[in-house]
């Protein structure tokens, strides 16, 4: 074999080795990109698709639960202090009692249904949370707004407000919220659902206190037995109302009506401030500079 002019076998073999090394490096790099980068990108894509699927699956029941709770919170705020937010109604009056007047029955129903709406909403949040745990990345574009609002709703119940001497307050911490939600879950025909009102009533009215009933009592303590005019929970309720309306809007904008938008317009700014001035604007404090319009 004749070598090109000026070339030696040593030079040719050197270039051959370099070419082989470059080819090997390229192959290894391509394999690494395929196994790590592209595989990871595919997993992220699958997680995003799965997260979206989970939100679509729970969208309607979560939407309904949020709307029902928002309606009751709006009623409570408009009529505050409400006569039916008294835990004594659960033990003093029971369905079928001869002494249960029509008004007593109505007040007891409103208390029990308020507890159910509150616990039911936490139940759907817990089902959503459990399913999202298994799909990885939860911060996808279409659901991130709803996720942020859910976080805000949990904060409304758990986080401290600016302390004011003489004001009464009750909180439900995040794990306690989850426990209330877990207590609402049932499995029917291998499908996990939130228990209905009839089963919830049986648990509440049972003479023996079950583990679920203990968590429901915590929910009752949060919602009832207010001490107006200096009860911080009225602020928490208004914050919950605003964030629930915004959650409904994030899940289905067509469900928002003029009344909802009026609530957001009047109180949305104060809700987001989360400070002493906003607490006064959202409360019925006698020394507040401006009493909020229900």
C-alpha positions as CSV (number, residue, x, y, z in Angstrom):
1,X,0.0,0.0,0.0
2,X,1.4,3.3,-1.0
3,X,1.3,6.1,1.6
4,X,0.4,9.7,0.6
5,X,3.4,11.8,0.1
6,X,4.8,13.2,3.3
7,X,2.7,10.8,5.5
8,X,4.0,8.0,7.7
9,X,2.2,5.0,9.1
10,X,2.6,6.5,12.6
11,X,0.7,9.6,11.6
12,X,-2.1,7.6,9.9
13,X,-2.5,5.3,12.9
14,X,-2.6,8.4,15.2
15,X,-5.5,9.9,13.2
16,X,-7.3,6.6,13.2
17,X,-7.1,6.4,17.0
18,X,-8.3,9.9,17.4
19,X,-11.2,9.3,15.0
20,X,-12.2,6.1,16.9
21,X,-12.1,8.0,20.2
22,X,-14.3,10.8,18.8
23,X,-16.7,8.2,17.4
24,X,-16.8,6.4,20.8
25,X,-17.3,9.7,22.7
26,X,-20.2,10.6,20.4
27,X,-21.9,7.3,20.9
28,X,-21.5,7.6,24.7
29,X,-22.8,11.1,24.6
30,X,-25.8,10.1,22.5
31,X,-26.6,7.2,24.9
32,X,-26.3,9.5,27.9
33,X,-28.6,12.1,26.4
34,X,-31.1,9.4,25.5
35,X,-31.0,7.7,28.9
36,X,-30.9,10.7,31.1
37,X,-32.1,13.9,29.4
38,X,-34.7,12.6,27.0
39,X,-35.9,9.9,29.4
40,X,-36.2,12.6,32.1
41,X,-38.1,14.9,29.8
42,X,-40.5,12.1,28.9
43,X,-41.1,11.3,32.6
44,X,-41.7,15.0,33.3
45,X,-44.2,15.1,30.3
46,X,-45.9,12.0,31.7
47,X,-46.2,13.5,35.1
48,X,-47.7,16.7,33.7
49,X,-50.2,14.8,31.7
50,X,-51.0,12.6,34.8
51,X,-51.4,15.7,37.0
52,X,-53.8,17.3,34.4
53,X,-55.7,14.0,34.3
54,X,-56.1,14.0,38.1
55,X,-57.4,17.5,38.2
56,X,-59.9,16.7,35.4
57,X,-61.0,13.7,37.3
58,X,-61.8,15.7,40.5
59,X,-62.8,18.9,38.8
60,X,-66.5,18.5,39.0
61,X,-66.9,17.2,42.6
62,X,-64.3,19.7,43.9
63,X,-66.1,22.5,42.1
64,X,-69.5,21.5,43.5
65,X,-68.1,21.2,47.1
66,X,-66.4,24.6,46.8
67,X,-69.6,26.3,45.5
68,X,-71.7,24.7,48.3
69,X,-69.3,25.7,51.0
70,X,-68.9,29.3,49.6
71,X,-72.7,29.7,49.5
72,X,-73.0,28.7,53.2
73,X,-70.0,30.9,54.2
74,X,-71.6,33.9,52.4
75,X,-74.9,33.2,54.3
76,X,-73.0,33.0,57.6
77,X,-71.2,36.3,57.0
78,X,-74.3,38.1,55.8
79,X,-76.3,37.0,58.9
80,X,-73.4,37.1,61.4
81,X,-73.7,36.2,64.2
82,X,-75.8,33.3,63.0
83,X,-78.1,31.5,65.4
84,X,-77.3,28.0,64.1
85,X,-73.5,28.0,64.7
86,X,-73.9,26.5,68.2
87,X,-72.6,23.0,68.9
88,X,-75.2,22.6,71.6
89,X,-77.7,22.0,68.8
90,X,-76.0,18.7,68.0
91,X,-76.4,17.2,71.5
92,X,-79.5,19.0,72.8
93,X,-81.7,18.4,69.8
94,X,-81.9,15.3,67.7
95,X,-84.2,14.4,64.8
96,X,-87.4,12.8,66.0
97,X,-87.4,14.4,69.4
98,X,-90.9,15.5,70.4
99,X,-89.6,18.9,71.6
100,X,-88.0,19.6,68.2
101,X,-89.8,22.6,66.9
102,X,-89.8,23.6,63.2
103,X,-87.3,26.4,64.0
104,X,-85.1,24.0,66.1
105,X,-85.1,21.5,63.2
106,X,-84.0,24.2,60.8
107,X,-81.2,25.5,63.0
108,X,-79.9,22.1,63.7
109,X,-80.0,21.2,60.0
110,X,-78.1,24.3,59.0
111,X,-75.4,23.5,61.6
112,X,-75.1,19.9,60.5
113,X,-75.1,20.8,56.8
114,X,-72.5,23.5,57.4
115,X,-70.3,20.9,59.0
116,X,-70.9,18.5,56.2
117,X,-70.1,21.0,53.5
118,X,-66.9,22.0,55.3
119,X,-65.8,18.4,55.9
120,X,-66.8,17.3,52.4
121,X,-64.7,20.0,50.8
122,X,-61.7,18.8,52.8
123,X,-62.5,15.2,51.8
124,X,-62.3,16.1,48.1
125,X,-59.1,18.0,48.7
126,X,-57.6,15.0,50.4
127,X,-58.6,12.6,47.6
128,X,-57.0,15.0,45.1
129,X,-53.8,15.3,47.2
130,X,-53.4,11.5,47.6
131,X,-53.7,11.0,43.9
132,X,-51.3,13.8,43.0
133,X,-48.7,12.2,45.3
134,X,-48.4,9.2,42.9
135,X,-47.9,11.2,39.6
136,X,-44.9,13.3,40.6
137,X,-44.7,16.9,39.4
138,X,-47.8,18.8,40.5
139,X,-46.8,22.2,39.2
140,X,-48.2,22.1,35.7
141,X,-49.5,25.2,34.0
142,X,-53.3,24.4,33.8
143,X,-53.5,23.3,37.5
144,X,-50.9,25.6,39.2
145,X,-53.5,28.4,39.8
146,X,-55.9,25.9,41.4
147,X,-53.0,24.5,43.4
148,X,-52.0,27.9,44.7
149,X,-55.6,28.7,45.7
150,X,-55.9,25.4,47.5
151,X,-52.7,26.3,49.4
152,X,-54.3,29.7,50.2
153,X,-57.4,28.0,51.5
154,X,-55.4,25.7,53.8
155,X,-53.5,28.8,55.0
156,X,-56.8,30.6,55.8
157,X,-57.6,27.9,58.3
158,X,-54.2,27.2,59.8
159,X,-52.0,30.3,59.8
160,X,-51.9,32.9,62.5
161,X,-53.5,36.3,62.1
162,X,-52.0,39.4,63.6
163,X,-52.7,39.0,67.4
164,X,-55.0,41.4,69.0
165,X,-55.7,41.4,72.7
166,X,-59.2,40.2,73.6
167,X,-59.9,38.6,70.2
168,X,-61.0,34.9,70.1
169,X,-59.6,32.6,67.4
170,X,-59.7,28.9,66.5
171,X,-57.4,27.3,63.9
172,X,-57.2,23.9,62.1
173,X,-53.6,23.0,61.2
174,X,-52.8,21.4,57.9
175,X,-52.4,17.8,59.1
176,X,-55.7,18.2,61.0
177,X,-57.4,19.4,57.8
178,X,-56.1,16.3,56.1
179,X,-57.3,14.1,59.0
180,X,-60.8,15.6,58.7
181,X,-60.7,14.9,54.9
182,X,-59.5,11.4,55.5
183,X,-62.4,10.7,57.9
184,X,-64.8,11.6,55.1
185,X,-63.5,9.0,52.7
186,X,-65.3,5.7,51.9
187,X,-64.7,3.0,49.4
188,X,-67.7,1.8,47.4
189,X,-67.2,-0.9,44.7
190,X,-63.5,-0.3,44.9
191,X,-64.0,3.4,44.2
192,X,-62.9,6.0,46.8
193,X,-65.5,8.7,47.4
194,X,-66.5,11.2,50.0
195,X,-69.3,10.0,52.3
196,X,-72.8,11.3,51.7
197,X,-74.9,13.4,54.1
198,X,-76.8,10.4,55.5
199,X,-73.7,8.5,56.6
200,X,-72.1,11.7,57.9
201,X,-75.2,12.4,60.0
202,X,-75.0,8.9,61.5
203,X,-71.4,9.4,62.6
204,X,-72.2,12.7,64.2
205,X,-75.4,11.5,65.9
206,X,-74.0,8.2,67.2
207,X,-73.9,7.8,70.9
208,X,-70.4,6.3,70.9
209,X,-67.7,8.6,69.6
210,X,-65.8,7.1,66.7
211,X,-62.3,8.2,65.5
212,X,-64.0,10.0,62.6
213,X,-66.4,11.8,64.9
214,X,-63.5,13.1,66.9
215,X,-62.2,14.9,63.8
216,X,-65.6,16.1,62.9
217,X,-65.9,17.7,66.4
218,X,-62.7,19.6,65.6
219,X,-64.4,20.9,62.4
220,X,-67.4,21.9,64.6
221,X,-65.2,23.8,67.0
222,X,-63.7,25.8,64.1
223,X,-67.1,26.7,62.6
224,X,-69.3,27.2,65.7
225,X,-69.6,29.0,69.1
226,X,-68.5,32.4,68.0
227,X,-67.8,35.2,70.4
228,X,-68.8,38.4,68.6
229,X,-67.8,41.1,68.0
230,X,-64.2,40.2,68.6
231,X,-63.9,36.7,66.9
232,X,-61.2,36.3,64.3
233,X,-62.9,33.5,62.6
234,X,-65.2,35.9,60.8
235,X,-62.1,37.1,59.1
236,X,-61.1,33.6,58.3
237,X,-64.5,32.9,56.9
238,X,-64.4,35.9,54.6
239,X,-60.9,34.9,53.4
240,X,-62.1,31.4,52.8
241,X,-65.1,32.8,50.8
242,X,-62.9,34.9,48.5
243,X,-60.4,32.0,47.9
244,X,-63.2,29.5,47.3
245,X,-64.8,31.8,44.7
246,X,-61.4,32.2,43.0
247,X,-61.0,28.4,43.1
248,X,-64.4,28.0,41.4
249,X,-63.3,30.5,38.8
250,X,-60.0,28.6,38.2
251,X,-61.9,25.3,37.7
252,X,-64.8,26.7,35.7
253,X,-65.0,30.5,35.0
254,X,-68.6,30.1,33.6
255,X,-69.8,29.3,37.2
256,X,-68.9,32.8,38.5
257,X,-71.8,35.2,38.8
258,X,-72.3,38.9,39.5
259,X,-72.6,38.3,43.2
260,X,-69.3,36.4,43.3
261,X,-67.5,39.2,41.4
262,X,-68.9,41.7,43.8
263,X,-67.4,39.8,46.7
264,X,-64.0,39.7,45.0
265,X,-64.1,43.4,44.1
266,X,-65.0,44.5,47.7
267,X,-62.8,42.2,49.7
268,X,-60.2,40.6,47.4
269,X,-57.5,43.3,48.1
270,X,-57.9,43.1,51.9
271,X,-57.7,39.3,51.8
272,X,-54.4,39.3,50.0
273,X,-52.8,41.8,52.4
274,X,-53.1,39.4,55.5
275,X,-52.3,42.1,58.0
276,X,-53.8,44.0,60.9
277,X,-55.5,46.7,58.7
278,X,-57.0,44.0,56.5
279,X,-58.3,42.1,59.6
280,X,-60.2,45.2,60.7
281,X,-61.7,45.7,57.2
282,X,-62.8,42.1,57.0
283,X,-64.3,41.9,60.5
284,X,-67.2,43.5,62.4
285,X,-64.8,45.0,64.9
286,X,-66.6,47.9,66.7
287,X,-63.4,50.0,66.4
288,X,-62.9,49.3,62.7
289,X,-62.7,52.4,60.6
290,X,-65.0,50.9,58.0
291,X,-67.6,48.2,58.5
292,X,-67.5,45.8,55.6
293,X,-70.6,45.5,53.4
294,X,-71.8,41.9,53.4
